[in-house]
């Protein structure tokens, strides 16, 4: 599904419209499968929020 290093764009984040359109890199995926990264302070919840992968980065 999503991996650390994926570059994503937030299409819509439930209850947080000001995050719509932000882009960032996934830096961490927690035990609840929430995505944390460089787009701001909130985690993305894949079951509730709509995102798209726009570029996949390879981390070595």
C-alpha positions as CSV (number, residue, x, y, z in Angstrom):
1,X,0.0,0.0,0.0
2,X,1.9,3.1,1.2
3,X,5.6,3.0,2.1
4,X,8.1,5.2,3.9
5,X,9.6,7.4,1.2
6,X,6.4,7.7,-0.9
7,X,5.7,11.3,-2.0
8,X,1.9,12.0,-1.6
9,X,-0.6,14.7,-2.1
10,X,-3.5,15.1,0.2
11,X,-6.8,15.3,-1.7
12,X,-9.0,15.6,1.4
13,X,-8.4,15.2,5.1
14,X,-11.5,14.7,7.2
15,X,-12.2,17.8,9.3
16,X,-9.0,19.5,8.1
17,X,-9.8,21.3,4.8
18,X,-6.7,23.5,5.1
19,X,-4.5,20.4,4.5
20,X,-6.1,19.7,1.1
21,X,-3.5,20.0,-1.7
22,X,-0.5,19.7,0.6
23,X,2.3,17.4,-0.5
24,X,4.9,15.6,1.5
25,X,7.0,12.5,2.0
26,X,5.9,9.7,4.3
27,X,8.5,9.4,7.1
28,X,6.8,7.0,9.5
29,X,3.9,4.6,9.6
30,X,2.6,3.9,13.1
31,X,1.0,0.8,14.6
32,X,-2.5,2.0,13.6
33,X,-1.3,2.4,9.9
34,X,-1.5,6.2,10.2
35,X,0.9,8.1,8.0
36,X,3.3,10.7,9.4
37,X,5.4,13.0,7.2
38,X,6.5,16.3,6.0
39,X,3.1,17.8,5.1
40,X,2.4,19.2,8.6
41,X,1.6,18.1,12.1
42,X,-1.3,15.8,11.6
43,X,-1.2,12.1,10.7
44,X,-3.1,10.8,7.6
45,X,-5.6,8.1,8.3
46,X,-5.9,6.1,5.1
47,X,-9.3,4.7,6.0
48,X,-10.7,8.2,6.4
49,X,-8.5,10.6,4.3
50,X,-8.0,10.7,0.6
51,X,-4.5,10.9,-0.7
52,X,-2.6,10.0,-3.9
53,X,1.0,8.9,-4.4
54,X,2.6,11.4,-6.8
55,X,6.2,10.0,-6.8
56,X,7.8,7.1,-5.1
57,X,11.2,7.8,-3.6
58,X,13.7,4.9,-2.9
59,X,15.4,5.1,0.5
60,X,18.6,3.3,0.9
